[in-house]
Amino acid sequence: MLSAFDSITSSSSSATRNDSNNKGRWEGGGTRWKEKVRGCCLFNGMRCQRIGSSRVCNPVIYRETKFCITGPHFPATIFIVIFTTVATYIFGFLAADVKSNFVDPNGSVTMHKVVCVFFWCLINALLMATACQDPGIMTGPKELPPHVASDPALYEQWRYCNKCEIYQGPKTRHCKECKVCIDELDHHCPWMSKCVGKGNMKAFKWFNVTWIVYFIYSIVNLFND
């Protein structure tokens, strides 16, 4: 099966472009690719491309790493960054200054504050690793593989997606929010701005483990005499 990573690499030389008003459209593997106006908000002077409702902010980085692609709900991800920042300031600094056992006589940064900053950095790094990673966007195959067509058991597990115009494997599902098929789709998470699938599941799990540990640590230290 073809991923969006493979499609953007193989389609770049044969893509049909419409250069009027710096806009264009790519057709690759049944998934519609759109180019936006030159000058991305993150990388000035480069063209942002769309895969479904996701935006490839930097095609060069995306081709090399499958990174730098944001989903349709990226403002919700920014909200999480703001929320964790405010929570860290309240529980890590204000609460520490109120509780005397968290503040040394010289008023310097305590171990508690260092731990909170560490968790803040780790949580947001994992958040961005999930929100900016290709979740497993599929752009193929356009035809049913021969080994599937000849095996009745496998044939029953494959489906055809009329929206993406590709065949879906047993674990591939179409997301109506992202408007693409995702390999090993688990669910669509607006807080991550996109789907959680094969490509970003590991980062998503570590993100959840980290914020839960951070939450427990903050509550315990808040009420610990």
Secondary structure, DSSP 8 states (H G I E B T S, - for coil): --BHHHHHHHHTTT-----GGG-EEEEETTEEEEE--SS-SSSTTS--EEETTEEES-HHHHHHHSB-EE-TTHHHHHHHHHHHHHHHIIIIIIHHHHSGGGS-TT----HHHHHHHHHHHHHHHHHHHHHTB---EE---SS--HHHHT-HHHHTT-EEETTTTEEE-TTEEEETTTTEEEET--EEEGGGTEEE-TTTHHHHHHHHHHHHHHHHHHHHHHH--
